[in-house]
């Protein structure tokens, strides 16, 4: 197994573990961490494909994904903290009444 296949396997495993964590866990903070794990899996695959093709397009996309992920966390963490202060729980099912 060459290096690129190993890296792609690791990236698919990271994405799969993150997806499983989002589906199975109900804790809001754990769900956010699992979404970040999914983004890291996608980033690893983009870097691997960019290295194989000898293009910088994948590296530019990774940089943009890092910016989006940082802004997502900067917005999501205060929202979760406000929800926890109001509802006194981190369970995602407790906030089902917030649907519009």
N, C-alpha and C positions, 0 to 999 in steps of 0.2 A: 504494500500500500504506500503510495507516494505521499509527499507532504501535503499537496493540495487536497487529496481525498481525505486525509486525516483531519485537516482543518475544516473541511465541509461537514464531515461527520460530527465534529465537536460543535460546529455552529448549529446543525440540525438538532443535536441533543440539547443545547442550551435553549433553543427556541421551543422544543417540545416540553422541556421541564418548566419553562415559564408559562406556556399555555396550560399545562396540567395544573400548575399552581393557581392560575387565575380561575380556572374552572372549579377546582376542588375547594380551595380555601375561601373563607368568608370574611376574614380579617382585612380591613381596608388597606392597612399599611403593607401587609404581606402581598396583597394583590398588586399594589404599586411596585413593590420590589420585583415581583414576577414579571410585570410588564417591562421593567428595565432589563431583566434577564433576556426577555424576548428581543428587545432592541439590540442588546449586545450580540445575540446570535445572528441577527441580520447584519450587523456591522462586520462581524467576522467573515461572513460569507461574501459581503461586498468587497472587503479588502482582499480576500482570497481570489475572487474573480478578477479584480483589478490587477493583481500581481500576475495572474496567468496571462491576461491579455496585454500586459504592459501599457495600460492606459491609466490616467489619473482620475478618470470619471468616478470610479468607486471610492477613492479617497475623498473626493469633493462631497460625494453623497454622505459618507460617514461623518464628515465635518458638519454638514447640515443636520444630520440626525442627532448629533451631539447637542447642537444648539436647540433643536426642538425638544429633546429629552430634558435638558436643563430647564427650559422654560416650563415644561410640563410639571416637573417636580416643584419648581418655584411657585406654581399656581396651585397644584394639587395638595401639597402638604398643608398650607394654611386652611384650605377648604376642609380637609379631613380633621384638622385640629378644631375648627369651629363646629363641625358636626359632632365631634366627640364631647365638646363642652356642652352642647345643647342636648344630645341624646344619651350621654354617659355610656356609650358602647362603641366598639369598633366593628361590630357585626354589620355586614352589608345588607342583610335582610331586614334590619331594624329601620332602614331608611327607604323602604319601598313606598312609603306614603309620599315621598318627595317627587314622584313622577308627575309630569305636567300634562 
